[in-house]
Amino acid sequence: MAVYDAPRTSAQAAGHTGFFSNLVGVVSAWNDARITRNALSKLSDRELEDIGLCRGDIDFVVKNR
């Protein structure tokens, strides 16, 4: 029988993985919101109306995804 032992790295032992994974999550969420805002902003008023939005709804939609 084989045993695999994976000791914690110094970053894991110090508790830094939560901070960095949190940071990556925040940056990822910001980027997703930016992409969504840009995509919706490129649509015409008619296209926005077709999906039930107006130009003023874009920020609300992006913040409440």
N, C-alpha and C positions, 0 to 999 in steps of 0.2 A: 504494500500500500504506500502511495506517495503522499507526502504532506507538503503543502505550499504555504509558506509563511511570508506575508508581505508586511514588513515593518513600516510604520508611518514615517513619512519624510519630515524634515524639520518644519516645513510650512504647515503640514497637517497637524503636527504636534503643537504648533504655536497657535492654531486656530485661524490661520489666514485664509484657508480655502473658502470659508463662508463669505469673507469680504470680497475676494476676487470673483467668486461665482455670482455674488450679488451685483458687483460692478458690471460684469458681463451681461447680466440680465437687464440692468438699467439701460445700458448702452443699446442692447438689442431692442428693447421696447421703444426707446427713443427713435431708433432707425426705422422700425416698423411704422411708427406714427408719422415720421417724416415722409416715407414712401407713400403711405396712404393719402396724406394731405396733398402731396404733389400730384398723385394720380387723379384725385377728385378735382383739384384745381384746374387741371388740363381739360376737363369735360366742359362742354358748352352748357348754357343754362337749360336748353331743351333736353340734353342728355341727363342732366341732374334731375330735371322734372320727371323724366321717364322712370327714374329709380326712386322717386318720392322725396327728393331733397331739393333744397334751394342753396344758393351760394353761402348764405349765413349759417347753414347747418353743418358745414364742413368741420369747423373746430369742435363742435359738440360731438359729432360722430367720431372724430379722431381721439378725443379725450375719453370717451366712454366705450372704447372697443373692448 
